Amino acid sequence: MRVLIVDDSKMMRVMHVRSLRQAGYEAHVTEAGNGEEALAAFAPGAFDLVIVDWNMPGMDGLEFVRAAREREREAGTGRTPIVMITSQSTDEQMLRAKDAGVDTLLTKPVTADALAVTLELLLTSRA
């Protein structure tokens, strides 16, 4: 599985990689420290999954998701599953995330078990 992990915290990126492994996913991971780096790495069909933090300096996660979805629309490709992680998940934030094209919104702290369940539901529903 090819995964793009986007978070301004290196420690959080390491934790997400560890959680993927604990969940049984063998992943080739590309890391990005912000939305700009992620967008430079993102191409339609290049990844099987994106895990992105909402709050980052510069281009935040929501802006990245909108730009990534626009690239997919322009290319006429399928949608890459995107899991967004945030410290708060109000109804308004959940709506904004869904409108931008986020598939699943998780609230920090995200445990390996929570990520595993989310990915199982998200990835099997696309199979």
C-alpha positions in Angstrom: 0.0 0.0 0.0 1.2 3.5 -0.9 0.5 6.0 1.8 1.0 9.8 2.0 1.2 11.0 5.6 1.0 14.8 6.0 1.7 16.4 9.4 3.9 19.2 10.5 5.0 17.1 13.5 7.7 14.5 12.6 6.7 12.7 15.8 3.1 12.4 14.6 4.2 11.1 11.2 6.3 8.4 12.9 3.4 7.5 15.1 1.1 7.1 12.1 3.6 4.9 10.4 3.9 2.8 13.5 0.1 2.6 13.8 -0.2 1.4 10.2 2.3 -1.4 10.9 0.5 -2.4 14.1 -2.7 -2.5 12.2 -1.1 -5.0 9.8 -0.6 -2.7 6.8 2.7 -3.0 4.9 3.0 0.5 3.6 5.4 2.4 1.4 5.2 5.8 3.1 5.8 9.3 1.7 5.9 11.9 4.3 5.2 15.6 4.0 5.5 18.3 6.6 2.8 20.6 5.3 0.1 20.9 2.6 2.5 22.4 0.0 4.9 19.5 0.3 2.0 17.1 0.2 0.6 18.7 -2.9 4.0 18.5 -4.6 4.1 14.7 -3.9 0.4 14.1 -4.7 -0.7 12.9 -8.1 -4.0 11.2 -8.9 -3.6 7.5 -8.5 -0.2 7.7 -6.9 -1.4 6.8 -3.4 -3.8 4.2 -2.0 -4.4 6.3 1.1 -3.7 9.8 2.5 -3.6 10.6 6.2 -3.5 14.4 6.8 -3.5 16.7 9.8 -5.9 19.6 9.6 -3.8 22.3 11.4 -0.5 23.0 9.8 1.4 26.2 8.9 1.1 27.5 5.4 -1.3 25.3 3.4 -3.4 23.5 6.0 -4.9 20.0 5.6 -8.3 21.3 4.4 -6.7 23.4 1.6 -4.6 20.4 0.6 -7.6 18.1 0.4 -9.5 20.6 -1.8 -6.5 20.9 -4.1 -5.9 17.1 -4.3 -9.6 16.5 -5.1 -9.4 19.2 -7.8 -6.5 17.4 -9.4 -8.4 14.1 -9.3 -11.4 15.7 -11.0 -9.2 17.3 -13.7 -7.5 13.9 -14.3 -10.8 12.0 -14.3 -9.4 9.5 -11.8 -11.0 7.8 -8.9 -10.8 9.3 -5.4 -7.9 8.4 -3.1 -9.2 7.7 0.4 -8.3 10.6 2.7 -8.4 10.4 6.5 -8.1 13.7 8.2 -6.9 14.1 11.8 -7.8 17.0 14.0 -7.7 18.0 17.6 -11.4 19.1 17.5 -14.3 17.7 15.6 -17.3 20.0 15.9 -20.3 19.4 13.6 -19.2 22.5 11.6 -15.7 21.1 11.1 -17.0 17.7 10.1 -19.2 19.3 7.5 -16.3 21.4 6.2 -14.1 18.4 6.0 -16.8 16.3 4.1 -17.5 19.2 1.7 -13.7 19.4 0.9 -13.6 15.7 0.1 -12.4 14.1 3.3 -13.6 10.5 3.7 -13.1 10.1 7.4 -12.4 12.6 10.2 -10.6 11.3 13.3 -10.1 13.2 16.6 -6.7 13.2 18.3 -5.3 11.3 20.0 -5.6 8.6 17.4 -4.8 5.2 18.6 -3.4 2.4 16.5 -6.7 0.5 17.1 -8.9 3.4 16.0 -6.8 3.8 12.9 -7.0 0.1 12.1 -10.8 0.1 12.5 -11.1 3.2 10.3 -8.9 1.8 7.6 -10.6 -1.5 7.6 -14.0 0.1 7.1 -12.7 2.7 4.6 -10.6 0.4 2.4 -12.9 -2.6 2.4 -15.8 -0.4 1.4 -13.8 0.7 -1.7 -12.8 -2.8 -2.7 
